[in-house]
Amino acid sequence: MVVHVVVPGRSEARTFGTTTRELLTLLEWVEALQITHVAMESTGVYGKPLYNLLETTGMTVYVVNAAHMKAVPGRKTDVQDAEWICDLMRHGLLRASLIPSRPQRELRELVRYRISLVSERTAEANRIPKVLEGGNIKLGSVVSDILGKSGRAMLEALAAGQRSPEDIATLADVRVRATREDVADALRGRLTPHQHLMLRLQLDHVRYLDQQIEAVEGEVTTRLAPFAVQMTQLDTIPGVSERVAEVMLAEVGPDMTRFPSAAHLTSWGGMCPGSNESAGKRRGARTRKGSPTLRRTLTEAGQAAGRTKNTYLGAVYRRIAARRGKKRAAIAVGRRILEIAYYVLRDGVAYEELGANYYDEHKKDAVVRSAVKRLERLGYKVTVEAA
């Protein structure tokens, strides 16, 4: 790691290691020179140890996107990079990235870890039917959820391998629609010792993941307790569930003063299209990467909002899906959800439903022209009069 400092009458560059001892030596050197502003290139997780130490000193720390300060390629070394960043910093040409506070960073890490655990549990649960099919067991044909109460009890008995299909069928709950004879027939197969072992290991893994998810959810609930009002307000938005609200608060935070407008927030979250204009023509551009976790969650929320009836977001989804497809519609509605969340968190108010006819009422002329053109293409002559 190369550090370049500029103070009155002195310009110097030094190289330090990345261990904590080396970073503390760097910190002592910088503090001895009475440095007040520090700029560092964003290098993912590798920059976190240095930032964690610098944020405790009271210095103004800029974590800068490398794409914003690229120099002319061809002559690039670590020393030249450090000198270039320092020069840009002195001239006020750097834009600091948004670095949340430590409590929000920890909350974000917990929420992302929970998503990873849920994905891992889903993957492990999907392996169990494959093992059952290999042993001619058709449990999924008679039980809708093989990891539900009845399904898990029968799986435990199958993994033990010491009971007949008729005895295992008695473990099914009375709410299971299939008859006991059908359940017993589905459980009659040929499981080998290897498949018994695989079932035991997979069930133990699913049980362990359930415990981990429950522990993480408890910690997330505790950390979000001070934001119960914001959670309730976000839940009023169609498509936003409790889990979606938790992700939004963890990724964005409750403080909207860091974003000048809702458009800045959607751009930061990677939910708006890029800009691609040449020779006076605007061409389609892909959305930015933004926060993958926030983007995926908002897209799922957009799909959920699209299934709602008599809502503004549901009408937006169906209107865009008819022209550009369901995937683009989900992203577009996810963007609107993020915009709504900006105003909900900024003003501290609940969402007020606009209604499914909001677009038609405010774009009445455009709707009429579109309807007339559609009828004319079918061979009709249309005259429109106000009622």
N, C-alpha and C positions, 0 to 999 in steps of 0.2 A: 504494500500500500504506500503510495507516494503522496506526500502532503506538501503543498506549496503555500507559503505565507508571505504576505506583503504588509509591512508596517513602515512608518516614516523612517527613511534612511536604511531600510533593510529589505532584501528580497532573498528568500532561501527556500530550498526544497530538501526534504528528508524522506527516507524510506523506513517504514515500520512494518513489523509483522502483524499478524491478525489474532494472536493470542491475547487474552485479557491483560497479561502483564505488559505486553507491547502497547496495547491500546491505552493503558493507564499512563505509560511513559509519554505517549503522544499527547494525552490530555494535560499532563503537567507542563510539557513544553509549550503548548498553545496557551494555557492559562498564564504562564510566566511572561509571554509576549503581550498579554492583555488583549487577546483577540475577542472581538464582540460578534462578528458575523462569520458563519461557516457555510460553505456550499459543498455538497457531496453528490456524486452521481448515483442515481438509483440503480442498485445492483441486486434487487430481489432480497432474498433472505440473508445474503452475505453482508448487506449494509446495516442490518438490524443491530448487531453488537455495538458498532460505533455510534449509531443513533441513540441507543439506550443510554450510553454514557454521556453523550453530548447534551441530551435534553435535560439532564439533571444539573447542568452548570449555569443555566440561565442565558446562554448564548442564543442568538438567532440562527437557527439551523435551517438551511434550504436543502431539501432532497429533490433533485432536479432530474427530469426525464432526459435520458441521453439523446433522444431524437430532437430535443429542443436546442441542443447546443453542439451539434455536429460541426466540426471544422472541415477544412478542405482535406479530402482523403489523400493518402500517399505517404505522409510523414507522421505517423502516429506512434508515440511511445507514452508510457505512463507519466514520465516527467513532463512532456509537452501537454498531455491531457490535464494534469494538475495545474500547470501554469495557465492554460486556456480557460479553465473553469474559474480560476482566481481573477483573471482579467475580466471575464464576463460579469463576475460578481461585483467588482469595483465600479463597473459602468452601469450597474442596475439593469442588466439585460437577462436576468434569470427569473424564471417563474417557479415558485416553490410548489411541489406536489402537496396534495392534501394528506396529512398524516394525522390520524385520529389520536385522541388521548389514550393513555395506557389502559384505563378501564374499558374503553370501547374496543381497543385492539384485542384485549383478552376475551371480551364477549363475542367479537367476530370470530375468533379462533375456536371458541366453544361451539358456536352455531355451525360453522363449516365442518367441524369434527363430527357433530351430530349427523349432518347430511352424509358424510362419508360412512359412518357406522350404519345408517339406515340402508345405504346402497349396498354395503357389504352383507348386511343381513338378508336383503332381497336376493342377492346373488347366491348366498348359501341356501336359502329356502328353495330357490329354483333348481338346485342340484338334487334335492331329495326326491322329487318325482322321477328323475332320470334313474336313480338307483332302484326305485320301486318298479319302474317299467322293466328294468333288467332282470327283475325277479318275478315277472308276470303278475305283479300286484297292481290292481286297478282302483286304488283308493280314491284317486281324484275323480273317478266317474260317479261315485256315490256321496262324496263329501265335497261341498263347495270350497272349503278352506281346510286343507290338510294340516295346517298348523293352528287351527282353532282348538277349542277345548276337547271336542270329541276326536278330531284328527290326531292331535298330539298324544292323547291317551292311547289310541290304537297304534301309533308309531312307536311309542315306548314299549308296548307289548310285542310288536313285531321285532324290534331291535333285540329284545331279550330272547326271543325265539323259543319260548317254553310253553306256549299256549296254542290251542287249536283255533282255526278261523272262527268257529262258532262261539268260543269263549271270548275272543277279542271283539266280536261284533256286539256283545252285550255292553261294551264300554261306550257305544255310541249313544249320544243324548237322544231323548225322546223327540226333540225338534228336528232331527235328521229325517228328511222326507223319504229316503229309501227304506225299504223293509229290512228287518234283521237278516232275512234270507239273502237279499241282494247284497247287503254289506258283507256277509260271510262269504258269498260267492266271489266278490271282488277281492277279498283278502286271501283267497286260496291261490297260492303260487309256489314258487321254488326259490326261496332265498338261500344263498350259500353262506358259509361262515364269513366270507369276505364282505358280502353285502350287509350282514348283521353288524360287522365292525364299522362299515361306512355309515350306516344309519346312526349308530351310537355316537360316532365322532361328529356327525353333522348336527344331531340334536343337541349335543353338548355345546357346540359352537354357537348355534342359534340361541340357546339359553344364556350363554355368556354375553353375547351381543345384546340381548334384551336387557341384561343387568347394566351393561355399559351405557346403553341409550337412556335408561331410566335415570342413571346417575348424572349424565350430562344434562338431561332435561331438567332435573331438579336444580342444578347449578344455574342454568339459563333462566329459570323462573325466578330464582332468588335475585339475580343481577338485574332483571327487568322489573322487579317489584316497584322501584321508584317511578317507572314510566307506565303505570297502569292506566292513567288517563289517556295517554297517547295511543296505547294499545287498543283501548275501547274505541277511540275515534277512528283509527285506521280500519278497524273491523267493520265500520259502516260502509266501506267502499265495496261494491260488488266484486266478487272474485278474490277478495283479501280475507284469508282465514287467519287464525291465531298464529300458525306457523309462518305464513307469509309476512305478517306484521312483525314477528320476531326477527326474521331475516332482514327486513327493511330497516328496522331500528339498529340492528347490529352492523349492517353494511354502510348505511348513510348517517345514522345518528339522529338524535332528536333536534339538534341545533341547525336550523336552516339559514342562519345568518352567514354561514360560510359559502353559500351559493347566491350570487346576485339575482338569479331568477330561476324559474322552473326549467327554462330551456338549458341553462348551465348545468342543472342537476341531471337532466336526461342525457346531455352530452357526456358528462362525467361517467354516468352509469352505462354508456354504450348502447343506449336505446333509441338513438336518432340516427338517420342516415348521414353518411359523410357528404362532403361537398366536392363535386367534380364538374367543373365548368370550363369549357374551352371554346374560343371563337364565338362567344355569346350564346352557346348552347349548353343547357344543363343536362348532364347524363346521370344515369342511375349509379349510385355508389353504395357500397356495403356499409353496414353499421360498424362502429369501432368495437374493440374487444371489451373495454370497460371492466367491470367486475363480473367474472363468469358466474359466481354464485348469485348475485343480484339479478343478472340477466336471465339466468335459467328460472329463477323463482318468479320473476315478473312475467315471463313467457307463459309459465304454467297458470299464473293468476289470470292472464289474458284469455287463455283457453277456457278457464272456469267462468269468467265473466261473459264470454261469448255464449255460454249455455243458459244464461239467465234470460228471463222474459220480461218485457215491459220495462227495460232499463236502457239508459243512454249507452252504456258500454256494450250491452248486448246488441243494440242496433248498429253501433259502429263496427263491431266484429262482423256481423252478417253483411253489411254494405261493402266492406273491404274484401271479405272472403269471396263474394260473388265476382269481383273484378280481378283480384290478385292472388287468391288462394288462402287457405286456412293458416298456413305458417306465417305469412306476412301479416295477416290479420291479427294473429296472436301477439306478434311483436308490437304492432301498432297500438293495440289495446293495452299491452303492458306499459308502453310509453305513457299513455294517458293516465294509467293508474299511478305511475310515478309522479306525473305532474300534479294529479289530485292530491297525492300524499304530501307533496311540497307545501301546498296551500293549507292542508289540514294541520300539518305540524307547525307551519309558520304562524298561522292565525289561532291555533288551538281550538278549532271547531270541528264538528262532525260533518260528514259528507251529506250534501243535499241532492237527492235524486232529481235529475233533469227530465227524465221521461224518455220513452222510445221515440217520440215525435219531435224531439228538440231540433234535430238537424233539419227535418222537413219544414218546420215552422220558421227557422232562421234562414233557410236557403230555398224559400218557396219558389222563386222564379226559376232557379236551376232545376228543381224537381219537376216543375211543370214543363219546361222545355224538353227535358229528358223523356217524360211520359208521352208528350206529343210526337216527338221524333220516333219513338218506339211504335206508336200506333200508325204513323205514316208509312213506316217501313213495311207494315202489314197490309198496306193498301187502303187505309181509311183517310178520309178528309176530316180534320178535327178543327172545331171552333171552340175556344175556351171563353167562358163568361163567368164573372164573379157571381157567387151565390148571394 
